[in-house]
Amino acid sequence: MSSKRLLLGTLLSGFILSIIFVQSFAYGPMTHDCCIKYTQKPVPLKAIKGFVEQSSLEVCRIDAIIFHTIAEKKICANGKEAWVKRALKKLSSRLKQLANTGSDGNDEEKKA
């Protein structure tokens, strides 16, 4: 009788582990680099080449702005801080200028 219980326990454990294993793949590979804290120092605007938003409603635990720098670094910042808001506003302005003048920034073709 105990060998049947052991077999049943083993099969049940294997079944539960296989469900957990398959469930982990349902969310895709965990390749996210999440910010876990914010920088304390403002990043110079000339060092920033772009940014992405991190949402706590998705995979990561905190909301953040991730600045991508010219030096290929990722810097996590609090989107509620004044310097971050100013940087995002200037980056948006830069993007609008590029959209209006073309990707090369040369406005001469539009004048001709």
C-alpha positions in Angstrom: 0.0 0.0 0.0 2.8 2.4 0.8 4.5 1.8 -2.6 1.2 3.0 -4.3 1.2 6.1 -2.1 4.8 6.8 -3.0 4.1 6.3 -6.7 1.0 8.5 -6.5 3.0 11.2 -4.6 5.8 11.1 -7.2 3.4 11.4 -10.1 1.5 14.2 -8.4 4.7 16.1 -7.6 5.9 15.7 -11.2 2.6 16.9 -12.6 2.7 20.0 -10.3 6.3 20.8 -11.2 5.5 20.5 -15.0 2.6 22.9 -14.6 4.8 25.5 -12.8 7.6 25.0 -15.5 5.1 25.5 -18.4 3.5 28.5 -16.6 6.8 30.3 -16.3 7.2 30.2 -20.1 3.7 31.7 -20.6 5.2 35.1 -19.8 8.1 34.8 -22.2 11.7 34.9 -21.4 12.7 37.1 -18.5 15.0 39.4 -20.4 13.8 42.6 -18.9 16.3 44.9 -17.2 14.2 46.6 -14.5 15.1 49.7 -12.6 15.1 49.0 -8.9 16.2 52.4 -7.8 16.6 55.9 -9.2 19.7 58.0 -9.8 20.3 60.8 -7.4 22.2 63.0 -9.8 20.6 64.7 -12.8 21.9 63.5 -16.2 23.2 66.3 -18.6 20.9 66.6 -21.5 23.8 66.5 -24.0 24.6 63.0 -22.7 21.1 61.6 -23.4 20.3 60.1 -26.8 16.9 58.6 -25.9 14.7 57.1 -23.3 12.1 54.5 -22.6 9.4 54.4 -19.9 9.2 51.5 -17.4 5.8 50.8 -16.0 5.1 49.1 -12.7 1.9 47.7 -14.3 4.0 45.3 -16.4 7.0 43.3 -15.4 9.0 45.7 -13.2 8.2 46.9 -9.7 8.6 50.6 -10.0 7.7 53.3 -12.6 10.8 54.8 -14.1 12.3 56.7 -17.0 15.3 54.9 -18.4 17.6 57.3 -20.2 19.9 55.9 -22.8 23.2 57.8 -23.0 25.7 58.4 -25.7 28.1 56.3 -23.6 25.7 53.4 -24.0 24.6 53.4 -20.4 21.1 53.1 -19.0 20.2 55.4 -16.2 17.0 55.1 -14.1 15.3 58.2 -13.1 12.1 59.1 -11.3 9.6 60.6 -13.7 8.1 62.8 -11.0 11.3 64.8 -10.5 11.5 68.3 -12.0 14.8 67.6 -13.9 13.4 64.5 -15.5 10.3 66.4 -16.7 12.5 69.1 -18.1 14.7 66.6 -19.9 11.7 64.7 -21.4 10.2 68.0 -22.6 13.5 69.0 -24.3 13.8 65.5 -25.8 10.2 65.7 -27.2 11.0 69.1 -28.6 14.1 67.7 -30.3 12.1 64.9 -31.7 9.5 67.3 -33.1 12.2 69.4 -34.8 13.7 66.2 -36.4 10.2 65.3 -37.6 9.7 68.7 -39.2 13.1 69.0 -40.8 13.8 65.4 -41.8 16.0 62.9 -40.2 19.2 64.5 -41.3 18.4 67.8 -39.7 19.0 69.7 -43.0 16.3 72.3 -43.5 17.7 73.4 -46.9 15.7 70.9 -49.0 12.4 72.3 -47.7 13.3 75.9 -48.6 14.1 75.0 -52.2 
